């Protein structure tokens, strides 16, 4: 009977795990399609989170820094809503979006911490697949090779299936790190499809004409190559790495040169390649707005509320740190700063620990660090992939601590030493009560049987 139960339950568990992995991959894939809000990604993620929680998904104490600081960040935004003369529908929707993105980060952390070895590869494959599809759509639309191409362009720049080119370009950065890492750490004959996918994604990044995305991709490739180099012990492997890196850079340079030779691309590239644009400088430029916002946030500790800064100065803050204080108040602004620094500090040791997921962590960490750098030039509090990166990093951080705790428990003695008081009780001699002496009964001589 027991054998029958085992053979029927095991396929059910395997089938459930496969279904969960497929659902997780579908959610991550949909993160590349955000042209409306709420997007299909948002709806599917909230539904999936409810199902996973009903199925037993739990938080653990090691991801509390992420959960608490994210909730403080959200609470600061809700408090800032009360500072508006009237809460508009757009402002309310803005904070609702922040709310389910906070939920998404906590959800990914919980999912990954439960089984990082199985779930991180699912997230990786789905993210890379989404990046390739989105980049192909953007490239074809840029050259008017598909119907309704204008839906996927903005200001003569490719935006793919996003609302803004400045979101589309950075979304592709983490897949670039994944594919580039594969190419420089494996034989070339085994990475042909990765090389083709990388070229497609890089072309998409170029056509986004996002200077933040260009810088982010360049930084990630250099940082990933450095991490692979210092973690490699063999001198021969290091020389092969240097050769592969040089060859890759030449191929990327040739791709960029070929793209820029197209007149349509060259003209816009010549404009976007300047460090300072016309809308950055001047009295009404980005830098002046940010300077005014710096003094304004000191006067408004509870914040201004969503989208209020843009109404006051004509444009958004275009800086994540300033956006944190103006839209989420001091509570949200400081919570986000602490979260970013804490994540980078807690994730740093994981870059050098030999684990099955070490390569993933290196790419995700580098991507987060790059996004922290570009926080200075763009506000990205509603970028879905940023919350995904926070979630997976904290999931791995929690998984490492859970594994360490289980190891300590397994090495503990089977019977712990009792406290001194209990030990004395165990050693106390047993006292037997004296039984009262019974009086002797005199018996007569036994009769003699006749």
C-alpha positions as a Markdown table, in Angstrom:
| # | Residue | x | y | z |
|---|---|---|---|---|
| 1 | Unk | 0.0 | 0.0 | 0.0 |
| 2 | Unk | 2.8 | 2.4 | 0.9 |
| 3 | Unk | 4.6 | 1.7 | -2.4 |
| 4 | Unk | 1.5 | 2.6 | -4.3 |
| 5 | Unk | 1.1 | 5.9 | -2.5 |
| 6 | Unk | 4.8 | 6.8 | -3.2 |
| 7 | Unk | 4.5 | 6.1 | -6.9 |
| 8 | Unk | 1.3 | 8.2 | -7.2 |
| 9 | Unk | 2.5 | 11.2 | -5.1 |
| 10 | Unk | 5.9 | 11.6 | -6.7 |
| 11 | Unk | 4.7 | 12.4 | -10.3 |
| 12 | Unk | 2.2 | 14.9 | -8.7 |
| 13 | Unk | 5.1 | 16.7 | -7.0 |
| 14 | Unk | 7.2 | 16.7 | -10.1 |
| 15 | Unk | 4.2 | 17.9 | -12.2 |
| 16 | Unk | 3.5 | 20.7 | -9.7 |
| 17 | Unk | 7.1 | 21.8 | -9.7 |
| 18 | Unk | 7.2 | 21.9 | -13.5 |
| 19 | Unk | 3.9 | 23.9 | -13.6 |
| 20 | Unk | 5.3 | 26.4 | -11.1 |
| 21 | Unk | 8.5 | 26.8 | -13.1 |
| 22 | Unk | 6.5 | 27.4 | -16.3 |
| 23 | Unk | 4.4 | 30.0 | -14.6 |
| 24 | Unk | 7.4 | 31.7 | -13.2 |
| 25 | Unk | 9.1 | 31.8 | -16.6 |
| 26 | Unk | 5.9 | 33.2 | -18.2 |
| 27 | Unk | 5.7 | 36.0 | -15.7 |
| 28 | Unk | 9.4 | 37.0 | -16.2 |
| 29 | Unk | 8.9 | 36.8 | -20.0 |
| 30 | Unk | 5.9 | 39.2 | -19.8 |
| 31 | Unk | 8.1 | 41.8 | -18.0 |
| 32 | Unk | 9.2 | 42.8 | -21.4 |
| 33 | Unk | 5.8 | 44.0 | -22.5 |
| 34 | Unk | 4.8 | 47.1 | -20.6 |
| 35 | Unk | 3.0 | 49.5 | -23.0 |
| 36 | Unk | 0.0 | 50.0 | -20.8 |
| 37 | Unk | -0.6 | 50.0 | -17.0 |
| 38 | Unk | -1.5 | 47.7 | -15.5 |
| 39 | Unk | 0.4 | 45.6 | -17.9 |
| 40 | Unk | -0.1 | 41.8 | -18.5 |
| 41 | Unk | 3.0 | 41.3 | -16.4 |
| 42 | Unk | 1.4 | 43.2 | -13.4 |
| 43 | Unk | -1.9 | 41.3 | -13.6 |
| 44 | Unk | -0.2 | 37.9 | -14.0 |
| 45 | Unk | 2.3 | 38.5 | -11.2 |
| 46 | Unk | -0.4 | 39.5 | -8.6 |
| 47 | Unk | -2.4 | 36.5 | -9.5 |
| 48 | Unk | 0.6 | 34.2 | -9.4 |
| 49 | Unk | 1.7 | 35.6 | -6.0 |
| 50 | Unk | -1.8 | 34.9 | -4.6 |
| 51 | Unk | -1.6 | 31.3 | -5.9 |
| 52 | Unk | 1.9 | 30.7 | -4.6 |
| 53 | Unk | 1.0 | 32.0 | -1.1 |
| 54 | Unk | -2.1 | 29.8 | -1.1 |
| 55 | Unk | 0.2 | 26.9 | -2.0 |
| 56 | Unk | 2.5 | 27.5 | 0.9 |
| 57 | Unk | 5.0 | 30.1 | -0.2 |
| 58 | Unk | 6.4 | 31.8 | 2.9 |
| 59 | Unk | 8.7 | 34.6 | 3.8 |
| 60 | Unk | 11.7 | 34.1 | 6.0 |
| 61 | Unk | 13.5 | 36.4 | 8.4 |
| 62 | Unk | 16.5 | 36.8 | 6.2 |
| 63 | Unk | 14.6 | 38.7 | 3.6 |
| 64 | Unk | 13.1 | 41.1 | 6.2 |
| 65 | Unk | 15.4 | 44.0 | 5.2 |
| 66 | Unk | 14.0 | 43.9 | 1.7 |
| 67 | Unk | 10.4 | 43.6 | 2.8 |
| 68 | Unk | 10.6 | 46.2 | 5.6 |
| 69 | Unk | 12.5 | 48.8 | 3.6 |
| 70 | Unk | 10.3 | 48.4 | 0.5 |
| 71 | Unk | 7.2 | 48.7 | 2.7 |
| 72 | Unk | 8.6 | 51.9 | 4.3 |
| 73 | Unk | 9.3 | 53.2 | 0.8 |
| 74 | Unk | 5.7 | 52.6 | -0.2 |
| 75 | Unk | 4.4 | 54.0 | 3.1 |
| 76 | Unk | 6.3 | 57.2 | 2.4 |
| 77 | Unk | 4.6 | 57.5 | -0.9 |
| 78 | Unk | 1.2 | 57.0 | 0.6 |
| 79 | Unk | 1.9 | 59.7 | 3.2 |
| 80 | Unk | 3.1 | 62.0 | 0.4 |
| 81 | Unk | -0.3 | 61.6 | -1.2 |
| 82 | Unk | -1.9 | 63.4 | 1.7 |
| 83 | Unk | 0.2 | 66.5 | 0.9 |
| 84 | Unk | -1.5 | 67.0 | -2.4 |
| 85 | Unk | -4.3 | 69.6 | -2.6 |
| 86 | Unk | -6.5 | 66.9 | -4.2 |
| 87 | Unk | -5.6 | 63.3 | -4.9 |
| 88 | Unk | -6.0 | 62.8 | -8.6 |
| 89 | Unk | -6.7 | 59.5 | -10.4 |
| 90 | Unk | -3.3 | 59.6 | -12.0 |
| 91 | Unk | -1.6 | 60.0 | -8.6 |
| 92 | Unk | -3.6 | 57.2 | -7.1 |
| 93 | Unk | -2.7 | 54.9 | -10.0 |
| 94 | Unk | 0.9 | 55.9 | -9.6 |
| 95 | Unk | 1.0 | 54.7 | -6.0 |
| 96 | Unk | -0.9 | 51.5 | -6.8 |
| 97 | Unk | 1.7 | 50.7 | -9.4 |
| 98 | Unk | 4.5 | 51.2 | -6.8 |
| 99 | Unk | 2.5 | 49.0 | -4.5 |
| 100 | Unk | 2.4 | 45.9 | -6.7 |
| 101 | Unk | 6.0 | 46.4 | -7.8 |
| 102 | Unk | 7.0 | 46.3 | -4.1 |
| 103 | Unk | 5.0 | 43.1 | -3.9 |
| 104 | Unk | 6.8 | 41.8 | -7.0 |
| 105 | Unk | 10.2 | 42.2 | -5.3 |
| 106 | Unk | 9.2 | 40.4 | -2.2 |
| 107 | Unk | 7.5 | 37.7 | -4.2 |
| 108 | Unk | 10.7 | 37.0 | -6.3 |
| 109 | Unk | 12.8 | 37.0 | -3.1 |
| 110 | Unk | 10.5 | 34.4 | -1.5 |
| 111 | Unk | 10.4 | 32.2 | -4.7 |
| 112 | Unk | 14.1 | 32.2 | -5.2 |
| 113 | Unk | 15.1 | 31.7 | -1.6 |
| 114 | Unk | 13.1 | 28.5 | -1.5 |
| 115 | Unk | 15.0 | 26.9 | -4.4 |
| 116 | Unk | 17.6 | 29.1 | -6.1 |
| 117 | Unk | 19.3 | 26.2 | -8.0 |
| 118 | Unk | 16.1 | 25.4 | -9.9 |
| 119 | Unk | 14.4 | 28.8 | -10.2 |
| 120 | Unk | 17.2 | 31.1 | -11.1 |
| 121 | Unk | 17.9 | 29.3 | -14.5 |
| 122 | Unk | 14.1 | 29.6 | -15.2 |
| 123 | Unk | 14.3 | 33.4 | -14.6 |
| 124 | Unk | 17.4 | 33.7 | -16.7 |
| 125 | Unk | 16.1 | 31.9 | -19.7 |
| 126 | Unk | 12.8 | 33.7 | -19.7 |
| 127 | Unk | 14.5 | 37.1 | -19.3 |
| 128 | Unk | 16.9 | 36.4 | -22.2 |
| 129 | Unk | 14.0 | 35.2 | -24.4 |
| 130 | Unk | 12.0 | 38.3 | -23.7 |
| 131 | Unk | 15.0 | 40.5 | -24.5 |
| 132 | Unk | 15.6 | 38.9 | -27.8 |
| 133 | Unk | 11.9 | 39.1 | -28.9 |
| 134 | Unk | 11.5 | 42.7 | -27.7 |
| 135 | Unk | 14.8 | 43.8 | -29.4 |
| 136 | Unk | 13.7 | 42.1 | -32.7 |
| 137 | Unk | 10.4 | 43.9 | -32.6 |
| 138 | Unk | 12.1 | 47.2 | -31.9 |
| 139 | Unk | 14.7 | 46.7 | -34.8 |
| 140 | Unk | 12.0 | 45.7 | -37.3 |
| 141 | Unk | 9.8 | 48.6 | -36.3 |
| 142 | Unk | 12.7 | 51.1 | -36.4 |
| 143 | Unk | 13.1 | 50.3 | -40.1 |
| 144 | Unk | 9.4 | 50.1 | -40.7 |
| 145 | Unk | 9.6 | 46.4 | -41.5 |
| 146 | Unk | 6.4 | 45.4 | -39.6 |
| 147 | Unk | 2.8 | 46.8 | -39.6 |
| 148 | Unk | 2.0 | 49.6 | -37.2 |
| 149 | Unk | 5.7 | 50.3 | -36.7 |
| 150 | Unk | 5.0 | 53.7 | -35.1 |
| 151 | Unk | 3.6 | 52.0 | -32.0 |
| 152 | Unk | 7.1 | 50.8 | -31.2 |
| 153 | Unk | 9.0 | 54.1 | -31.7 |
| 154 | Unk | 9.1 | 57.4 | -29.9 |
| 155 | Unk | 10.9 | 60.6 | -31.0 |
| 156 | Unk | 12.5 | 58.6 | -33.8 |
| 157 | Unk | 14.0 | 56.2 | -31.3 |
| 158 | Unk | 13.2 | 52.5 | -30.8 |
| 159 | Unk | 11.2 | 51.8 | -27.7 |
| 160 | Unk | 10.0 | 48.3 | -28.5 |
| 161 | Unk | 7.2 | 47.1 | -26.3 |
| 162 | Unk | 7.8 | 49.7 | -23.6 |
| 163 | Unk | 6.4 | 53.2 | -23.2 |
| 164 | Unk | 9.8 | 54.9 | -23.3 |
| 165 | Unk | 13.1 | 54.2 | -25.0 |
| 166 | Unk | 14.8 | 55.1 | -21.7 |
| 167 | Unk | 13.1 | 52.0 | -20.2 |
| 168 | Unk | 13.5 | 49.7 | -23.2 |
| 169 | Unk | 17.3 | 50.2 | -23.4 |
| 170 | Unk | 18.2 | 49.5 | -19.8 |
| 171 | Unk | 15.8 | 46.5 | -19.7 |
| 172 | Unk | 18.1 | 44.8 | -22.2 |
| 173 | Unk | 21.2 | 45.3 | -20.1 |
| 174 | Unk | 21.0 | 42.3 | -17.8 |
| 175 | Unk | 20.5 | 39.8 | -20.7 |
| 176 | Unk | 23.6 | 41.3 | -22.3 |
| 177 | Unk | 25.5 | 40.4 | -19.1 |
| 178 | Unk | 24.1 | 36.9 | -19.1 |
| 179 | Unk | 25.0 | 36.2 | -22.8 |
| 180 | Unk | 28.4 | 37.9 | -22.7 |
| 181 | Unk | 29.4 | 35.9 | -19.6 |
| 182 | Unk | 28.5 | 32.7 | -21.5 |
| 183 | Unk | 30.5 | 33.7 | -24.5 |
| 184 | Unk | 33.7 | 34.5 | -22.6 |
| 185 | Unk | 33.5 | 31.4 | -20.3 |
| 186 | Unk | 32.6 | 28.7 | -22.8 |
| 187 | Unk | 34.0 | 27.4 | -26.1 |
| 188 | Unk | 32.9 | 29.5 | -29.0 |
| 189 | Unk | 31.4 | 26.5 | -30.9 |
| 190 | Unk | 29.0 | 26.0 | -27.9 |
| 191 | Unk | 27.9 | 29.7 | -27.8 |
| 192 | Unk | 26.9 | 30.5 | -31.4 |
| 193 | Unk | 23.3 | 31.1 | -30.5 |
| 194 | Unk | 24.3 | 33.2 | -27.5 |
| 195 | Unk | 26.5 | 35.3 | -29.8 |
| 196 | Unk | 23.7 | 35.8 | -32.3 |
| 197 | Unk | 21.2 | 36.7 | -29.5 |
| 198 | Unk | 23.8 | 39.2 | -28.1 |
| 199 | Unk | 24.2 | 41.0 | -31.4 |
| 200 | Unk | 20.4 | 41.3 | -31.7 |
| 201 | Unk | 20.1 | 42.7 | -28.2 |
| 202 | Unk | 23.0 | 45.1 | -28.6 |
| 203 | Unk | 21.6 | 46.4 | -31.8 |
| 204 | Unk | 18.3 | 47.1 | -30.0 |
| 205 | Unk | 20.2 | 49.0 | -27.3 |
| 206 | Unk | 21.9 | 51.1 | -29.9 |
| 207 | Unk | 18.6 | 52.0 | -31.6 |
| 208 | Unk | 17.1 | 53.0 | -28.2 |
| 209 | Unk | 19.5 | 55.9 | -28.3 |
| 210 | Unk | 19.4 | 55.9 | -24.5 |
| 211 | Unk | 22.7 | 57.2 | -23.2 |
| 212 | Unk | 22.0 | 55.6 | -19.8 |
| 213 | Unk | 21.5 | 52.3 | -21.5 |
| 214 | Unk | 24.7 | 52.6 | -23.6 |
| 215 | Unk | 26.7 | 53.4 | -20.4 |
| 216 | Unk | 25.0 | 50.6 | -18.5 |
| 217 | Unk | 25.8 | 48.0 | -21.1 |
| 218 | Unk | 29.4 | 49.0 | -21.4 |
| 219 | Unk | 29.8 | 49.0 | -17.6 |
| 220 | Unk | 28.2 | 45.6 | -17.2 |
| 221 | Unk | 30.4 | 44.0 | -19.9 |
| 222 | Unk | 33.6 | 45.3 | -18.3 |
| 223 | Unk | 32.5 | 44.4 | -14.8 |
| 224 | Unk | 31.4 | 40.9 | -15.8 |
| 225 | Unk | 34.7 | 40.3 | -17.6 |
| 226 | Unk | 36.7 | 41.5 | -14.5 |
| 227 | Unk | 34.7 | 39.2 | -12.2 |
| 228 | Unk | 35.2 | 36.2 | -14.4 |
| 229 | Unk | 38.9 | 37.0 | -14.7 |
| 230 | Unk | 39.6 | 37.3 | -11.0 |
| 231 | Unk | 37.6 | 34.1 | -10.2 |
| 232 | Unk | 39.5 | 32.1 | -12.8 |
| 233 | Unk | 42.6 | 30.3 | -11.3 |
| 234 | Unk | 44.1 | 28.9 | -14.5 |
| 235 | Unk | 46.6 | 31.1 | -16.3 |
| 236 | Unk | 45.7 | 29.5 | -19.6 |
| 237 | Unk | 42.0 | 30.1 | -19.0 |
| 238 | Unk | 42.8 | 33.7 | -18.3 |
| 239 | Unk | 44.7 | 34.2 | -21.5 |
| 240 | Unk | 41.8 | 32.6 | -23.4 |
| 241 | Unk | 39.4 | 35.0 | -21.6 |
| 242 | Unk | 41.5 | 38.0 | -22.7 |
| 243 | Unk | 41.5 | 36.8 | -26.3 |
| 244 | Unk | 37.7 | 36.2 | -26.3 |
| 245 | Unk | 37.1 | 39.6 | -24.7 |
| 246 | Unk | 39.2 | 41.3 | -27.4 |
| 247 | Unk | 37.5 | 39.5 | -30.2 |
| 248 | Unk | 34.1 | 40.3 | -28.7 |
| 249 | Unk | 34.9 | 44.0 | -28.5 |
| 250 | Unk | 36.1 | 44.0 | -32.1 |
| 251 | Unk | 32.8 | 42.4 | -33.2 |
| 252 | Unk | 30.7 | 44.9 | -31.2 |
| 253 | Unk | 32.7 | 47.8 | -32.7 |
| 254 | Unk | 32.1 | 46.5 | -36.2 |
| 255 | Unk | 28.4 | 46.1 | -35.5 |
| 256 | Unk | 28.2 | 49.7 | -34.2 |
| 257 | Unk | 30.2 | 51.0 | -37.2 |
| 258 | Unk | 27.9 | 49.2 | -39.6 |
| 259 | Unk | 24.8 | 50.6 | -37.8 |
| 260 | Unk | 26.1 | 54.2 | -37.7 |
| 261 | Unk | 26.8 | 54.0 | -41.4 |
| 262 | Unk | 23.1 | 54.0 | -42.0 |
| 263 | Unk | 22.1 | 57.7 | -42.5 |
| 264 | Unk | 19.0 | 57.4 | -40.4 |
| 265 | Unk | 20.9 | 56.0 | -37.5 |
| 266 | Unk | 24.0 | 58.3 | -38.0 |
| 267 | Unk | 22.0 | 61.5 | -37.7 |
| 268 | Unk | 20.3 | 60.7 | -34.5 |
| 269 | Unk | 23.5 | 59.1 | -33.1 |
| 270 | Unk | 25.4 | 62.3 | -33.7 |
| 271 | Unk | 22.8 | 64.2 | -31.7 |
| 272 | Unk | 22.5 | 61.7 | -28.8 |
| 273 | Unk | 26.3 | 61.1 | -28.5 |
| 274 | Unk | 26.8 | 64.5 | -26.9 |
| 275 | Unk | 27.1 | 64.3 | -23.1 |
| 276 | Unk | 25.0 | 67.4 | -22.4 |
| 277 | Unk | 21.8 | 67.8 | -24.4 |
| 278 | Unk | 19.9 | 71.1 | -25.0 |
| 279 | Unk | 17.3 | 70.1 | -22.4 |
| 280 | Unk | 20.0 | 69.5 | -19.8 |
| 281 | Unk | 21.5 | 72.9 | -19.6 |
| 282 | Unk | 20.0 | 76.4 | -19.2 |
| 283 | Unk | 17.7 | 78.0 | -16.7 |
| 284 | Unk | 14.8 | 75.6 | -17.5 |
| 285 | Unk | 17.1 | 72.6 | -18.0 |
| 286 | Unk | 17.4 | 69.3 | -16.1 |
| 287 | Unk | 20.2 | 70.4 | -13.9 |
| 288 | Unk | 18.5 | 73.6 | -12.8 |
| 289 | Unk | 15.3 | 71.6 | -12.0 |
| 290 | Unk | 17.3 | 69.2 | -9.9 |
| 291 | Unk | 19.0 | 72.0 | -8.0 |
| 292 | Unk | 15.7 | 73.6 | -7.2 |
| 293 | Unk | 14.3 | 70.2 | -6.2 |
| 294 | Unk | 17.2 | 69.6 | -3.8 |
| 295 | Unk | 16.2 | 72.7 | -1.8 |
| 296 | Unk | 12.5 | 72.0 | -2.1 |
| 297 | Unk | 12.8 | 68.5 | -0.6 |
| 298 | Unk | 14.4 | 70.0 | 2.5 |
| 299 | Unk | 11.3 | 72.0 | 3.0 |
| 300 | Unk | 8.9 | 69.1 | 2.4 |
| 301 | Unk | 9.8 | 66.2 | 4.6 |
| 302 | Unk | 6.5 | 64.4 | 3.9 |
| 303 | Unk | 7.1 | 64.8 | 0.1 |
| 304 | Unk | 5.1 | 66.5 | -2.6 |
| 305 | Unk | 3.1 | 63.6 | -3.9 |
| 306 | Unk | 3.3 | 61.7 | -7.3 |
| 307 | Unk | 3.7 | 63.8 | -10.4 |
| 308 | Unk | 3.6 | 67.1 | -8.5 |
| 309 | Unk | 7.2 | 68.0 | -9.3 |
| 310 | Unk | 6.5 | 67.7 | -13.1 |
| 311 | Unk | 3.6 | 70.1 | -12.7 |
| 312 | Unk | 5.7 | 72.6 | -10.9 |
| 313 | Unk | 8.8 | 72.6 | -13.1 |
| 314 | Unk | 7.4 | 71.2 | -16.4 |
| 315 | Unk | 9.4 | 68.0 | -16.4 |
| 316 | Unk | 10.1 | 65.1 | -14.1 |
| 317 | Unk | 13.1 | 65.0 | -11.7 |
| 318 | Unk | 15.2 | 62.7 | -14.0 |
| 319 | Unk | 17.1 | 61.5 | -10.9 |
| 320 | Unk | 16.1 | 58.6 | -8.7 |
| 321 | Unk | 17.5 | 60.0 | -5.5 |
| 322 | Unk | 15.6 | 63.2 | -5.8 |
| 323 | Unk | 12.5 | 61.4 | -7.0 |
| 324 | Unk | 12.6 | 59.3 | -3.8 |
| 325 | Unk | 12.4 | 62.4 | -1.6 |
| 326 | Unk | 9.9 | 64.4 | -3.6 |
| 327 | Unk | 7.5 | 61.6 | -4.4 |
| 328 | Unk | 8.0 | 59.4 | -1.4 |
| 329 | Unk | 9.1 | 61.9 | 1.3 |
| 330 | Unk | 12.0 | 61.5 | 3.6 |
| 331 | Unk | 10.7 | 58.2 | 4.8 |
| 332 | Unk | 10.7 | 56.7 | 1.3 |
| 333 | Unk | 13.9 | 58.5 | 0.2 |
| 334 | Unk | 16.0 | 57.3 | 3.0 |
| 335 | Unk | 14.5 | 53.8 | 2.9 |
| 336 | Unk | 15.5 | 53.4 | -0.7 |
| 337 | Unk | 19.1 | 54.7 | -0.1 |
| 338 | Unk | 19.5 | 52.2 | 2.8 |
| 339 | Unk | 18.0 | 49.4 | 0.7 |
| 340 | Unk | 20.4 | 50.0 | -2.2 |
| 341 | Unk | 23.5 | 50.2 | 0.0 |
| 342 | Unk | 22.4 | 47.2 | 2.1 |
| 343 | Unk | 21.8 | 45.1 | -1.0 |
| 344 | Unk | 25.1 | 45.9 | -2.4 |
| 345 | Unk | 26.9 | 45.2 | 0.9 |
| 346 | Unk | 25.1 | 41.9 | 1.5 |
| 347 | Unk | 25.5 | 40.7 | -2.1 |
| 348 | Unk | 29.2 | 41.4 | -2.4 |
| 349 | Unk | 30.5 | 38.2 | -0.7 |
| 350 | Unk | 28.3 | 36.1 | -2.9 |
| 351 | Unk | 30.3 | 37.2 | -6.0 |
| 352 | Unk | 33.2 | 35.0 | -4.9 |
| 353 | Unk | 31.5 | 31.9 | -3.4 |
| 354 | Unk | 31.5 | 28.9 | -5.7 |
| 355 | Unk | 27.8 | 28.0 | -6.0 |
| 356 | Unk | 25.7 | 26.7 | -8.8 |
| 357 | Unk | 24.2 | 30.2 | -9.1 |
| 358 | Unk | 27.4 | 32.2 | -8.8 |
| 359 | Unk | 27.3 | 33.3 | -12.5 |
| 360 | Unk | 23.7 | 34.5 | -12.2 |
| 361 | Unk | 24.5 | 36.5 | -9.0 |
| 362 | Unk | 27.5 | 38.1 | -10.6 |
| 363 | Unk | 25.4 | 39.4 | -13.5 |
| 364 | Unk | 22.5 | 40.5 | -11.3 |
| 365 | Unk | 24.8 | 42.3 | -8.9 |
| 366 | Unk | 26.6 | 44.1 | -11.7 |
| 367 | Unk | 23.3 | 45.1 | -13.2 |
| 368 | Unk | 22.0 | 46.5 | -9.9 |
| 369 | Unk | 25.3 | 48.4 | -9.4 |
| 370 | Unk | 25.0 | 49.9 | -12.9 |
| 371 | Unk | 21.4 | 50.9 | -12.2 |
| 372 | Unk | 22.5 | 52.6 | -8.9 |
| 373 | Unk | 25.0 | 54.6 | -11.0 |
| 374 | Unk | 22.4 | 55.7 | -13.5 |
| 375 | Unk | 20.0 | 56.7 | -10.7 |
| 376 | Unk | 21.9 | 60.0 | -10.9 |
| 377 | Unk | 20.6 | 60.8 | -14.4 |
| 378 | Unk | 17.2 | 59.1 | -14.6 |
| 379 | Unk | 14.3 | 58.2 | -12.3 |
| 380 | Unk | 13.4 | 54.6 | -12.5 |
| 381 | Unk | 11.0 | 53.9 | -9.6 |
| 382 | Unk | 8.6 | 52.1 | -11.9 |
| 383 | Unk | 11.1 | 49.9 | -13.9 |
| 384 | Unk | 9.9 | 46.4 | -13.4 |
| 385 | Unk | 13.2 | 44.8 | -14.0 |
| 386 | Unk | 14.8 | 46.8 | -11.2 |
| 387 | Unk | 12.4 | 45.2 | -8.7 |
| 388 | Unk | 13.1 | 41.8 | -10.2 |
| 389 | Unk | 16.8 | 42.3 | -9.7 |
| 390 | Unk | 16.3 | 43.3 | -6.0 |
| 391 | Unk | 14.1 | 40.3 | -5.5 |
| 392 | Unk | 16.4 | 37.7 | -6.9 |
| 393 | Unk | 19.5 | 39.1 | -5.1 |
| 394 | Unk | 17.7 | 39.1 | -1.7 |
| 395 | Unk | 16.4 | 35.6 | -2.5 |
| 396 | Unk | 19.9 | 34.3 | -2.9 |
| 397 | Unk | 21.1 | 36.2 | 0.2 |
| 398 | Unk | 18.3 | 34.6 | 2.2 |
| 399 | Unk | 19.0 | 31.1 | 0.6 |
| 400 | Unk | 22.7 | 31.4 | 1.7 |
| 401 | Unk | 21.7 | 32.2 | 5.3 |
| 402 | Unk | 19.1 | 29.5 | 5.4 |
| 403 | Unk | 21.6 | 26.9 | 4.2 |
| 404 | Unk | 24.2 | 28.1 | 6.8 |
| 405 | Unk | 21.5 | 27.7 | 9.5 |
| 406 | Unk | 20.7 | 24.2 | 8.4 |
| 407 | Unk | 24.3 | 23.3 | 8.4 |
| 408 | Unk | 24.8 | 24.6 | 11.9 |
| 409 | Unk | 21.8 | 22.5 | 13.0 |
| 410 | Unk | 23.1 | 19.4 | 11.4 |
| 411 | Unk | 26.4 | 19.7 | 13.1 |
| 412 | Unk | 24.9 | 20.3 | 16.5 |
| 413 | Unk | 25.2 | 17.4 | 19.1 |
| 414 | Unk | 22.2 | 15.1 | 19.2 |
| 415 | Unk | 21.7 | 15.6 | 23.0 |
| 416 | Unk | 22.5 | 19.1 | 24.2 |
| 417 | Unk | 24.1 | 19.6 | 27.6 |
| 418 | Unk | 21.5 | 20.4 | 30.2 |
| 419 | Unk | 21.7 | 23.7 | 32.1 |
| 420 | Unk | 23.5 | 23.4 | 35.4 |
| 421 | Unk | 20.2 | 23.4 | 37.4 |
| 422 | Unk | 18.8 | 20.5 | 35.5 |
| 423 | Unk | 22.1 | 18.7 | 35.6 |
| 424 | Unk | 22.1 | 19.0 | 39.4 |
| 425 | Unk | 18.6 | 17.6 | 39.4 |
| 426 | Unk | 19.7 | 14.7 | 37.3 |
| 427 | Unk | 22.6 | 14.0 | 39.7 |
| 428 | Unk | 20.6 | 14.3 | 42.9 |
| 429 | Unk | 20.6 | 10.9 | 44.7 |
| 430 | Unk | 17.3 | 9.2 | 45.0 |
| 431 | Unk | 16.0 | 9.1 | 48.6 |
| 432 | Unk | 14.0 | 6.1 | 49.6 |
| 433 | Unk | 11.6 | 6.5 | 52.4 |
| 434 | Unk | 12.1 | 4.2 | 55.4 |
| 435 | Unk | 9.4 | 1.7 | 55.7 |
| 436 | Unk | 8.0 | 1.3 | 59.2 |
| 437 | Unk | 9.1 | -2.0 | 60.8 |
| 438 | Unk | 6.4 | -4.5 | 61.1 |
| 439 | Unk | 6.0 | -6.3 | 64.4 |
| 440 | Unk | 7.2 | -9.9 | 64.4 |
| 441 | Unk | 4.4 | -12.4 | 64.6 |
| 442 | Unk | 5.2 | -15.4 | 66.7 |
| 443 | Unk | 4.0 | -18.6 | 65.3 |
| 444 | Unk | 3.5 | -21.8 | 67.1 |
| 445 | Unk | 5.2 | -25.0 | 66.1 |
| 446 | Unk | 4.0 | -26.5 | 62.9 |
| 447 | Unk | 1.6 | -29.3 | 63.6 |
| 448 | Unk | 2.9 | -32.7 | 62.8 |
| 449 | Unk | 1.0 | -34.5 | 60.2 |
| 450 | Unk | -0.1 | -38.0 | 61.3 |
